[in-house]
Amino acid sequence: MGSIGPVMGLAAVCGPVLGGVLTHADLFGSSWRAAFLVNAPVSLVVLALSPKLLEDRASRRPTLDLTGTLLATIGVGLIASPLIGADIAAMSGWSWGAIVAGLIVMVVFGLHQRHVAVGGRSPLVEPSLFAHRGFPAALVTSASFFAVTNGLMVVVVLHLQLGHGTDVLNSGLTLTPWSVGLAVASWVAGAHLVRRYGHHVMSLGLAVLLAGALAALAVYQAADPTAYPEPLLIALGVVGLGAGLFSPAFFTLALKPLLPQEIGSAAGLLNPFQQLGAALGVAILGSVYLNSAEPGGPAAALHAVQVAFWVAVVLVAVSFATSMLMVEKNASDRAGAPH
């Protein structure tokens, strides 16, 4: 987990900056579409290395639950697709209908997984995961945390471009302190802190993230609506430190109480909840910002970004509350400790 955090931080550093560079370069008149070229070299490297990175094979080879895979794909797709890039206040009845249909499909998926497990076959998601009190809480914590981080990144960039007229390159560079703070804190937490202090590192990360968000709010409240808020860079760096402290501790604590046969399923389930949380965060915070800024002008945009940050503060509080449910009572959660 200590290795994964810095890699995520490095990706966060490179993504907004390289995306801004490619968009600014306007390759072949492609404008923002060129940003997707960031994925091409990474994908080629992964494809080239994958045959050399063979995973350990278990003695028992589970079969693929094709029906469960199809249900999960349809359900998540119906829920996530209307949220991507959406203004929630302006979503059509068809979009809300798709979300409701997706939730129904996911209920059917859950019932199917129970049926498969009872029948002695290999479910896509181990139902026994939900016998652990902390795992459902981990899913909610994951969704709310990534809603905050991804939503705020979008809001900060939107405000710089729409409220200040900052070009796409400098908007991406503004997120660099956040990304650097995330990379450094992830490495320190994963390599040194989680082993000694366990779930307290997760709580500390959320507290630092909250402090950074409140500092950003203070910067916006004191800012000139037409001027680039330079102190914001420090606040965003603090947000990144909080996110970096949280991530290794969260994933360690979420997976540690599980049985070996449950870990693969759990890790696979955490990922879509991260993506769903990210989509929700972009949709909710983006909608709050755009609707609050609708009167137009720098002053309205400055007010809108403050409203969006206050919503994010509430989501951080939700993350803190649900993360406390992940902590098992009367048990040590230090890495490597018996439980």
Contacts in CASP RR format, 6 or more apart in sequence:
PFRMAT RR
TARGET T0000
AUTHOR 0000-0000-0000
METHOD contacts of the structure
MODEL  1
MGSIGPVMGLAAVCGPVLGGVLTHADLFGSSWRAAFLVNAPVSLVVLALS
PKLLEDRASRRPTLDLTGTLLATIGVGLIASPLIGADIAAMSGWSWGAIV
AGLIVMVVFGLHQRHVAVGGRSPLVEPSLFAHRGFPAALVTSASFFAVTN
GLMVVVVLHLQLGHGTDVLNSGLTLTPWSVGLAVASWVAGAHLVRRYGHH
VMSLGLAVLLAGALAALAVYQAADPTAYPEPLLIALGVVGLGAGLFSPAF
FTLALKPLLPQEIGSAAGLLNPFQQLGAALGVAILGSVYLNSAEPGGPAA
ALHAVQVAFWVAVVLVAVSFATSMLMVEKNASDRAGAPH
1 190 0 8 1.000
1 194 0 8 1.000
1 248 0 8 1.000
1 251 0 8 1.000
1 252 0 8 1.000
2 186 0 8 1.000
2 187 0 8 1.000
2 189 0 8 1.000
2 190 0 8 1.000
2 191 0 8 1.000
2 194 0 8 1.000
2 248 0 8 1.000
4 186 0 8 1.000
4 247 0 8 1.000
4 248 0 8 1.000
4 251 0 8 1.000
5 182 0 8 1.000
5 183 0 8 1.000
5 186 0 8 1.000
5 187 0 8 1.000
5 190 0 8 1.000
5 244 0 8 1.000
5 247 0 8 1.000
5 248 0 8 1.000
6 183 0 8 1.000
6 186 0 8 1.000
6 187 0 8 1.000
8 182 0 8 1.000
8 183 0 8 1.000
8 186 0 8 1.000
8 247 0 8 1.000
9 179 0 8 1.000
9 182 0 8 1.000
9 183 0 8 1.000
9 186 0 8 1.000
9 244 0 8 1.000
10 183 0 8 1.000
12 175 0 8 1.000
12 178 0 8 1.000
12 179 0 8 1.000
12 182 0 8 1.000
12 183 0 8 1.000
13 176 0 8 1.000
13 179 0 8 1.000
13 180 0 8 1.000
13 183 0 8 1.000
14 38 0 8 1.000
15 38 0 8 1.000
16 153 0 8 1.000
16 157 0 8 1.000
16 171 0 8 1.000
16 172 0 8 1.000
16 173 0 8 1.000
16 175 0 8 1.000
16 176 0 8 1.000
16 179 0 8 1.000
17 172 0 8 1.000
17 173 0 8 1.000
17 175 0 8 1.000
17 176 0 8 1.000
18 35 0 8 1.000
18 38 0 8 1.000
19 34 0 8 1.000
19 35 0 8 1.000
19 38 0 8 1.000
19 168 0 8 1.000
19 172 0 8 1.000
20 35 0 8 1.000
20 168 0 8 1.000
20 169 0 8 1.000
20 171 0 8 1.000
20 172 0 8 1.000
21 169 0 8 1.000
22 34 0 8 1.000
22 35 0 8 1.000
22 37 0 8 1.000
22 38 0 8 1.000
23 31 0 8 1.000
23 32 0 8 1.000
23 34 0 8 1.000
23 35 0 8 1.000
23 168 0 8 1.000
23 169 0 8 1.000
24 167 0 8 1.000
24 168 0 8 1.000
24 169 0 8 1.000
25 34 0 8 1.000
26 34 0 8 1.000
27 34 0 8 1.000
27 37 0 8 1.000
28 34 0 8 1.000
32 168 0 8 1.000
62 122 0 8 1.000
63 121 0 8 1.000
63 122 0 8 1.000
64 122 0 8 1.000
65 113 0 8 1.000
65 116 0 8 1.000
65 121 0 8 1.000
65 122 0 8 1.000
65 123 0 8 1.000
65 124 0 8 1.000
67 112 0 8 1.000
68 109 0 8 1.000
68 112 0 8 1.000
68 113 0 8 1.000
68 116 0 8 1.000
68 123 0 8 1.000
68 124 0 8 1.000
69 124 0 8 1.000
71 105 0 8 1.000
71 106 0 8 1.000
71 108 0 8 1.000
71 109 0 8 1.000
71 112 0 8 1.000
72 106 0 8 1.000
72 109 0 8 1.000
72 124 0 8 1.000
72 125 0 8 1.000
72 272 0 8 1.000
74 102 0 8 1.000
74 105 0 8 1.000
75 101 0 8 1.000
75 102 0 8 1.000
75 103 0 8 1.000
75 105 0 8 1.000
75 106 0 8 1.000
75 109 0 8 1.000
76 102 0 8 1.000
76 106 0 8 1.000
76 272 0 8 1.000
76 276 0 8 1.000
77 102 0 8 1.000
78 98 0 8 1.000
78 99 0 8 1.000
78 101 0 8 1.000
78 102 0 8 1.000
78 105 0 8 1.000
79 98 0 8 1.000
79 99 0 8 1.000
79 102 0 8 1.000
79 103 0 8 1.000
79 106 0 8 1.000
79 276 0 8 1.000
80 275 0 8 1.000
80 276 0 8 1.000
80 279 0 8 1.000
81 98 0 8 1.000
82 91 0 8 1.000
82 95 0 8 1.000
82 96 0 8 1.000
82 98 0 8 1.000
82 99 0 8 1.000
83 99 0 8 1.000
83 279 0 8 1.000
83 280 0 8 1.000
83 282 0 8 1.000
83 283 0 8 1.000
84 279 0 8 1.000
84 282 0 8 1.000
84 283 0 8 1.000
85 282 0 8 1.000
85 283 0 8 1.000
86 95 0 8 1.000
86 283 0 8 1.000
86 287 0 8 1.000
87 283 0 8 1.000
87 286 0 8 1.000
87 287 0 8 1.000
87 290 0 8 1.000
87 291 0 8 1.000
88 283 0 8 1.000
88 284 0 8 1.000
88 287 0 8 1.000
89 287 0 8 1.000
89 291 0 8 1.000
90 287 0 8 1.000
110 125 0 8 1.000
110 127 0 8 1.000
113 123 0 8 1.000
113 124 0 8 1.000
113 125 0 8 1.000
113 127 0 8 1.000
114 123 0 8 1.000
114 127 0 8 1.000
116 122 0 8 1.000
116 123 0 8 1.000
116 124 0 8 1.000
117 123 0 8 1.000
117 126 0 8 1.000
117 127 0 8 1.000
117 128 0 8 1.000
123 265 0 8 1.000
124 265 0 8 1.000
125 265 0 8 1.000
125 269 0 8 1.000
126 261 0 8 1.000
126 262 0 8 1.000
126 265 0 8 1.000
126 266 0 8 1.000
128 259 0 8 1.000
128 262 0 8 1.000
129 135 0 8 1.000
129 258 0 8 1.000
129 262 0 8 1.000
129 265 0 8 1.000
129 266 0 8 1.000
129 269 0 8 1.000
130 136 0 8 1.000
132 257 0 8 1.000
132 258 0 8 1.000
133 325 0 8 1.000
133 328 0 8 1.000
134 254 0 8 1.000
134 257 0 8 1.000
134 325 0 8 1.000
134 326 0 8 1.000
134 328 0 8 1.000
135 254 0 8 1.000
135 257 0 8 1.000
135 258 0 8 1.000
135 266 0 8 1.000
137 322 0 8 1.000
137 323 0 8 1.000
137 325 0 8 1.000
137 326 0 8 1.000
138 250 0 8 1.000
138 253 0 8 1.000
138 254 0 8 1.000
138 270 0 8 1.000
138 326 0 8 1.000
139 269 0 8 1.000
139 270 0 8 1.000
139 273 0 8 1.000
140 318 0 8 1.000
140 322 0 8 1.000
141 250 0 8 1.000
141 254 0 8 1.000
141 319 0 8 1.000
141 322 0 8 1.000
141 323 0 8 1.000
141 326 0 8 1.000
142 250 0 8 1.000
142 254 0 8 1.000
142 270 0 8 1.000
142 273 0 8 1.000
142 274 0 8 1.000
142 277 0 8 1.000
143 273 0 8 1.000
143 274 0 8 1.000
143 276 0 8 1.000
143 277 0 8 1.000
143 280 0 8 1.000
144 277 0 8 1.000
144 315 0 8 1.000
144 316 0 8 1.000
144 318 0 8 1.000
144 319 0 8 1.000
144 322 0 8 1.000
145 206 0 8 1.000
145 243 0 8 1.000
145 246 0 8 1.000
145 250 0 8 1.000
145 319 0 8 1.000
146 274 0 8 1.000
146 275 0 8 1.000
146 277 0 8 1.000
146 278 0 8 1.000
146 281 0 8 1.000
147 277 0 8 1.000
147 278 0 8 1.000
147 280 0 8 1.000
147 281 0 8 1.000
147 284 0 8 1.000
147 285 0 8 1.000
147 315 0 8 1.000
148 209 0 8 1.000
148 213 0 8 1.000
148 281 0 8 1.000
148 312 0 8 1.000
148 315 0 8 1.000
148 316 0 8 1.000
148 319 0 8 1.000
149 239 0 8 1.000
149 243 0 8 1.000
149 278 0 8 1.000
150 277 0 8 1.000
150 278 0 8 1.000
150 281 0 8 1.000
150 282 0 8 1.000
151 278 0 8 1.000
151 281 0 8 1.000
151 282 0 8 1.000
151 284 0 8 1.000
151 285 0 8 1.000
151 286 0 8 1.000
151 312 0 8 1.000
152 213 0 8 1.000
152 239 0 8 1.000
152 285 0 8 1.000
152 308 0 8 1.000
152 309 0 8 1.000
152 312 0 8 1.000
153 175 0 8 1.000
153 178 0 8 1.000
154 281 0 8 1.000
154 282 0 8 1.000
154 285 0 8 1.000
154 286 0 8 1.000
155 285 0 8 1.000
155 286 0 8 1.000
155 289 0 8 1.000
155 305 0 8 1.000
155 308 0 8 1.000
155 309 0 8 1.000
155 312 0 8 1.000
156 174 0 8 1.000
156 175 0 8 1.000
156 232 0 8 1.000
156 236 0 8 1.000
156 305 0 8 1.000
157 171 0 8 1.000
157 172 0 8 1.000
157 174 0 8 1.000
157 175 0 8 1.000
158 286 0 8 1.000
158 289 0 8 1.000
158 290 0 8 1.000
159 289 0 8 1.000
159 301 0 8 1.000
159 302 0 8 1.000
159 304 0 8 1.000
159 305 0 8 1.000
160 166 0 8 1.000
160 170 0 8 1.000
160 171 0 8 1.000
160 174 0 8 1.000
160 228 0 8 1.000
161 167 0 8 1.000
161 168 0 8 1.000
161 171 0 8 1.000
162 293 0 8 1.000
162 301 0 8 1.000
163 225 0 8 1.000
163 293 0 8 1.000
163 297 0 8 1.000
163 298 0 8 1.000
163 301 0 8 1.000
163 302 0 8 1.000
164 226 0 8 1.000
164 227 0 8 1.000
164 228 0 8 1.000
164 298 0 8 1.000
164 301 0 8 1.000
166 174 0 8 1.000
166 228 0 8 1.000
174 232 0 8 1.000
174 233 0 8 1.000
174 236 0 8 1.000
175 236 0 8 1.000
177 233 0 8 1.000
177 234 0 8 1.000
177 236 0 8 1.000
177 237 0 8 1.000
177 240 0 8 1.000
178 236 0 8 1.000
178 237 0 8 1.000
178 239 0 8 1.000
178 240 0 8 1.000
178 243 0 8 1.000
179 240 0 8 1.000
180 237 0 8 1.000
181 237 0 8 1.000
181 240 0 8 1.000
181 241 0 8 1.000
181 244 0 8 1.000
182 240 0 8 1.000
182 241 0 8 1.000
182 242 0 8 1.000
182 243 0 8 1.000
182 244 0 8 1.000
182 247 0 8 1.000
183 244 0 8 1.000
184 241 0 8 1.000
185 205 0 8 1.000
185 240 0 8 1.000
185 241 0 8 1.000
185 242 0 8 1.000
185 243 0 8 1.000
185 244 0 8 1.000
185 245 0 8 1.000
186 244 0 8 1.000
186 245 0 8 1.000
186 247 0 8 1.000
186 248 0 8 1.000
188 245 0 8 1.000
189 201 0 8 1.000
189 244 0 8 1.000
189 245 0 8 1.000
189 247 0 8 1.000
189 248 0 8 1.000
189 249 0 8 1.000
190 248 0 8 1.000
190 249 0 8 1.000
190 252 0 8 1.000
193 201 0 8 1.000
193 245 0 8 1.000
193 249 0 8 1.000
194 201 0 8 1.000
194 248 0 8 1.000
194 249 0 8 1.000
194 252 0 8 1.000
194 335 0 8 1.000
195 334 0 8 1.000
195 335 0 8 1.000
195 336 0 8 1.000
196 334 0 8 1.000
197 204 0 8 1.000
197 334 0 8 1.000
198 249 0 8 1.000
198 252 0 8 1.000
198 253 0 8 1.000
198 333 0 8 1.000
198 334 0 8 1.000
198 335 0 8 1.000
199 249 0 8 1.000
199 253 0 8 1.000
199 323 0 8 1.000
199 326 0 8 1.000
199 327 0 8 1.000
199 333 0 8 1.000
201 245 0 8 1.000
201 246 0 8 1.000
201 248 0 8 1.000
201 249 0 8 1.000
202 245 0 8 1.000
202 246 0 8 1.000
202 249 0 8 1.000
202 250 0 8 1.000
202 253 0 8 1.000
202 323 0 8 1.000
202 326 0 8 1.000
203 320 0 8 1.000
203 323 0 8 1.000
203 324 0 8 1.000
204 242 0 8 1.000
204 245 0 8 1.000
205 241 0 8 1.000
205 242 0 8 1.000
205 243 0 8 1.000
205 244 0 8 1.000
205 245 0 8 1.000
205 246 0 8 1.000
205 249 0 8 1.000
206 242 0 8 1.000
206 246 0 8 1.000
206 316 0 8 1.000
206 319 0 8 1.000
206 320 0 8 1.000
206 323 0 8 1.000
207 242 0 8 1.000
207 320 0 8 1.000
208 238 0 8 1.000
208 241 0 8 1.000
208 242 0 8 1.000
208 245 0 8 1.000
209 239 0 8 1.000
209 240 0 8 1.000
209 242 0 8 1.000
209 243 0 8 1.000
209 246 0 8 1.000
209 316 0 8 1.000
210 313 0 8 1.000
210 316 0 8 1.000
210 317 0 8 1.000
210 320 0 8 1.000
211 238 0 8 1.000
212 235 0 8 1.000
212 236 0 8 1.000
212 237 0 8 1.000
212 238 0 8 1.000
212 239 0 8 1.000
212 242 0 8 1.000
213 235 0 8 1.000
213 239 0 8 1.000
213 309 0 8 1.000
213 312 0 8 1.000
213 313 0 8 1.000
213 316 0 8 1.000
214 313 0 8 1.000
215 234 0 8 1.000
215 235 0 8 1.000
215 238 0 8 1.000
216 232 0 8 1.000
216 235 0 8 1.000
216 236 0 8 1.000
216 239 0 8 1.000
216 309 0 8 1.000
217 306 0 8 1.000
217 309 0 8 1.000
217 310 0 8 1.000
217 313 0 8 1.000
218 235 0 8 1.000
219 229 0 8 1.000
219 231 0 8 1.000
219 232 0 8 1.000
219 235 0 8 1.000
220 229 0 8 1.000
220 232 0 8 1.000
220 302 0 8 1.000
220 305 0 8 1.000
220 306 0 8 1.000
220 309 0 8 1.000
221 306 0 8 1.000
223 229 0 8 1.000
223 232 0 8 1.000
223 302 0 8 1.000
225 297 0 8 1.000
225 298 0 8 1.000
225 299 0 8 1.000
225 301 0 8 1.000
225 302 0 8 1.000
226 298 0 8 1.000
250 323 0 8 1.000
251 270 0 8 1.000
252 335 0 8 1.000
253 326 0 8 1.000
253 327 0 8 1.000
253 333 0 8 1.000
254 266 0 8 1.000
254 270 0 8 1.000
254 326 0 8 1.000
255 263 0 8 1.000
255 266 0 8 1.000
255 267 0 8 1.000
256 333 0 8 1.000
256 335 0 8 1.000
256 336 0 8 1.000
256 339 0 8 1.000
257 328 0 8 1.000
257 339 0 8 1.000
258 266 0 8 1.000
281 315 0 8 1.000
284 311 0 8 1.000
285 308 0 8 1.000
285 311 0 8 1.000
285 312 0 8 1.000
286 308 0 8 1.000
288 304 0 8 1.000
288 307 0 8 1.000
288 308 0 8 1.000
288 311 0 8 1.000
289 304 0 8 1.000
289 305 0 8 1.000
289 307 0 8 1.000
289 308 0 8 1.000
290 304 0 8 1.000
291 304 0 8 1.000
292 300 0 8 1.000
292 303 0 8 1.000
292 304 0 8 1.000
292 307 0 8 1.000
292 308 0 8 1.000
293 300 0 8 1.000
293 301 0 8 1.000
293 303 0 8 1.000
293 304 0 8 1.000
293 305 0 8 1.000
294 300 0 8 1.000
327 333 0 8 1.000
328 339 0 8 1.000
331 339 0 8 1.000
332 338 0 8 1.000
332 339 0 8 1.000
333 339 0 8 1.000
END
